[in-house]
Amino acid sequence: MDGPLLHEWKTIEEKTIFPGFHGRFIHSANMSFALWDIDAGAPLPEHAHPHEQVVHLLEGEFSLTIAGINKVMKTGSVAVIPSNARHSGKAVTACRVLDVFYPLREDYFPNGLPMVFQDAKSV
């Protein structure tokens, strides 16, 4: 794959995907990584997607519901969300979360998939 293999989160432009969720994104050929700064009280509406998702709470408290089961995550907690599982949540405090998705979250590319990823997917 062409392009840098080492990234610095602080140099990546932050994007507000929906109110209260401010993210920076890195993509490999098959996975997407999102570093979120989430405002206290920000809701995550219930949704599902075909991607497997691993949620690592780096700071704060986040109430997460997966398939109807609610748990409050605390700093250091990790949740695994299966493909197509309905999930939602709410930031109990200001949070920092690292999400990892497989396969690639193409919807996180505002102008379509960069050519390097289109090429990688066709292999």
LUMZA-842390 format. One record per residue (C-alpha): residue in one letter; residue number from 1; x negated, y negated, z. Coordinates in steps of 0.02 Angstrom, whole numbers. Layout:
N
rec gumi:A&loba:NUM&c1:X&c2:Y&c3:Z
...
END
This chain:
123
rec gumi:M&loba:1&c1:0&c2:0&c3:0
rec gumi:D&loba:2&c1:-64&c2:-173&c3:-44
rec gumi:G&loba:3&c1:-62&c2:-312&c3:84
rec gumi:P&loba:4&c1:-124&c2:-333&c3:260
rec gumi:L&loba:5&c1:-128&c2:-186&c3:379
rec gumi:L&loba:6&c1:-154&c2:-296&c3:533
rec gumi:H&loba:7&c1:-22&c2:-424&c3:579
rec gumi:E&loba:8&c1:-5&c2:-556&c3:715
rec gumi:W&loba:9&c1:173&c2:-581&c3:777
rec gumi:K&loba:10&c1:139&c2:-764&c3:817
rec gumi:T&loba:11&c1:97&c2:-803&c3:634
rec gumi:I&loba:12&c1:260&c2:-730&c3:566
rec gumi:E&loba:13&c1:403&c2:-852&c3:538
rec gumi:E&loba:14&c1:545&c2:-830&c3:662
rec gumi:K&loba:15&c1:720&c2:-811&c3:590
rec gumi:T&loba:16&c1:886&c2:-823&c3:683
rec gumi:I&loba:17&c1:985&c2:-676&c3:612
rec gumi:F&loba:18&c1:1140&c2:-716&c3:715
rec gumi:P&loba:19&c1:1171&c2:-830&c3:865
rec gumi:G&loba:20&c1:1051&c2:-794&c3:1007
rec gumi:F&loba:21&c1:943&c2:-667&c3:912
rec gumi:H&loba:22&c1:779&c2:-740&c3:849
rec gumi:G&loba:23&c1:670&c2:-613&c3:758
rec gumi:R&loba:24&c1:505&c2:-587&c3:672
rec gumi:F&loba:25&c1:490&c2:-442&c3:550
rec gumi:I&loba:26&c1:353&c2:-326&c3:488
rec gumi:H&loba:27&c1:388&c2:-189&c3:360
rec gumi:S&loba:28&c1:288&c2:-36&c3:313
rec gumi:A&loba:29&c1:329&c2:73&c3:163
rec gumi:N&loba:30&c1:459&c2:169&c3:265
rec gumi:M&loba:31&c1:494&c2:75&c3:428
rec gumi:S&loba:32&c1:546&c2:-97&c3:487
rec gumi:F&loba:33&c1:489&c2:-177&c3:649
rec gumi:A&loba:34&c1:583&c2:-322&c3:729
rec gumi:L&loba:35&c1:518&c2:-422&c3:876
rec gumi:W&loba:36&c1:668&c2:-512&c3:951
rec gumi:D&loba:37&c1:678&c2:-655&c3:1074
rec gumi:I&loba:38&c1:858&c2:-648&c3:1135
rec gumi:D&loba:39&c1:946&c2:-786&c3:1229
rec gumi:A&loba:40&c1:1025&c2:-743&c3:1397
rec gumi:G&loba:41&c1:1208&c2:-699&c3:1372
rec gumi:A&loba:42&c1:1193&c2:-670&c3:1184
rec gumi:P&loba:43&c1:1310&c2:-531&c3:1126
rec gumi:L&loba:44&c1:1265&c2:-396&c3:1001
rec gumi:P&loba:45&c1:1428&c2:-354&c3:910
rec gumi:E&loba:46&c1:1473&c2:-170&c3:891
rec gumi:H&loba:47&c1:1405&c2:-99&c3:730
rec gumi:A&loba:48&c1:1324&c2:54&c3:652
rec gumi:H&loba:49&c1:1195&c2:81&c3:515
rec gumi:P&loba:50&c1:1114&c2:231&c3:431
rec gumi:H&loba:51&c1:945&c2:190&c3:509
rec gumi:E&loba:52&c1:876&c2:277&c3:662
rec gumi:Q&loba:53&c1:829&c2:142&c3:787
rec gumi:V&loba:54&c1:712&c2:140&c3:936
rec gumi:V&loba:55&c1:739&c2:-6&c3:1056
rec gumi:H&loba:56&c1:594&c2:-49&c3:1172
rec gumi:L&loba:57&c1:637&c2:-182&c3:1300
rec gumi:L&loba:58&c1:476&c2:-277&c3:1331
rec gumi:E&loba:59&c1:549&c2:-409&c3:1449
rec gumi:G&loba:60&c1:716&c2:-443&c3:1534
rec gumi:E&loba:61&c1:878&c2:-346&c3:1554
rec gumi:F&loba:62&c1:993&c2:-292&c3:1413
rec gumi:S&loba:63&c1:1159&c2:-202&c3:1428
rec gumi:L&loba:64&c1:1167&c2:-75&c3:1285
rec gumi:T&loba:65&c1:1314&c2:34&c3:1236
rec gumi:I&loba:66&c1:1282&c2:182&c3:1120
rec gumi:A&loba:67&c1:1428&c2:290&c3:1065
rec gumi:G&loba:68&c1:1533&c2:226&c3:1210
rec gumi:I&loba:69&c1:1399&c2:254&c3:1345
rec gumi:N&loba:70&c1:1335&c2:96&c3:1429
rec gumi:K&loba:71&c1:1167&c2:77&c3:1517
rec gumi:V&loba:72&c1:1075&c2:-77&c3:1577
rec gumi:M&loba:73&c1:899&c2:-75&c3:1508
rec gumi:K&loba:74&c1:760&c2:-153&c3:1611
rec gumi:T&loba:75&c1:583&c2:-203&c3:1564
rec gumi:G&loba:76&c1:496&c2:-48&c3:1496
rec gumi:S&loba:77&c1:656&c2:46&c3:1451
rec gumi:V&loba:78&c1:667&c2:133&c3:1281
rec gumi:A&loba:79&c1:827&c2:185&c3:1195
rec gumi:V&loba:80&c1:844&c2:295&c3:1041
rec gumi:I&loba:81&c1:996&c2:258&c3:933
rec gumi:P&loba:82&c1:1038&c2:397&c3:809
rec gumi:S&loba:83&c1:1085&c2:362&c3:629
rec gumi:N&loba:84&c1:1264&c2:298&c3:611
rec gumi:A&loba:85&c1:1294&c2:287&c3:800
rec gumi:R&loba:86&c1:1407&c2:140&c3:847
rec gumi:H&loba:87&c1:1317&c2:25&c3:967
rec gumi:S&loba:88&c1:1332&c2:-147&c3:1046
rec gumi:G&loba:89&c1:1256&c2:-246&c3:1187
rec gumi:K&loba:90&c1:1230&c2:-406&c3:1281
rec gumi:A&loba:91&c1:1075&c2:-491&c3:1349
rec gumi:V&loba:92&c1:1095&c2:-497&c3:1538
rec gumi:T&loba:93&c1:942&c2:-611&c3:1546
rec gumi:A&loba:94&c1:830&c2:-686&c3:1414
rec gumi:C&loba:95&c1:748&c2:-535&c3:1331
rec gumi:R&loba:96&c1:607&c2:-484&c3:1218
rec gumi:V&loba:97&c1:640&c2:-324&c3:1120
rec gumi:L&loba:98&c1:541&c2:-226&c3:992
rec gumi:D&loba:99&c1:655&c2:-130&c3:874
rec gumi:V&loba:100&c1:590&c2:2&c3:755
rec gumi:F&loba:101&c1:700&c2:64&c3:613
rec gumi:Y&loba:102&c1:684&c2:212&c3:495
rec gumi:P&loba:103&c1:708&c2:203&c3:351
rec gumi:L&loba:104&c1:668&c2:26&c3:300
rec gumi:R&loba:105&c1:797&c2:-109&c3:343
rec gumi:E&loba:106&c1:818&c2:-179&c3:168
rec gumi:D&loba:107&c1:950&c2:-300&c3:233
rec gumi:Y&loba:108&c1:811&c2:-390&c3:329
rec gumi:F&loba:109&c1:735&c2:-447&c3:162
rec gumi:P&loba:110&c1:830&c2:-607&c3:116
rec gumi:N&loba:111&c1:779&c2:-604&c3:-68
rec gumi:G&loba:112&c1:779&c2:-418&c3:-100
rec gumi:L&loba:113&c1:643&c2:-292&c3:-69
rec gumi:P&loba:114&c1:466&c2:-352&c3:-111
rec gumi:M&loba:115&c1:393&c2:-260&c3:-259
rec gumi:V&loba:116&c1:267&c2:-165&c3:-153
rec gumi:F&loba:117&c1:411&c2:-84&c3:-57
rec gumi:Q&loba:118&c1:512&c2:-49&c3:-216
rec gumi:D&loba:119&c1:360&c2:41&c3:-285
rec gumi:A&loba:120&c1:332&c2:140&c3:-124
rec gumi:K&loba:121&c1:513&c2:199&c3:-121
rec gumi:S&loba:122&c1:503&c2:267&c3:-298
rec gumi:V&loba:123&c1:357&c2:382&c3:-256
END
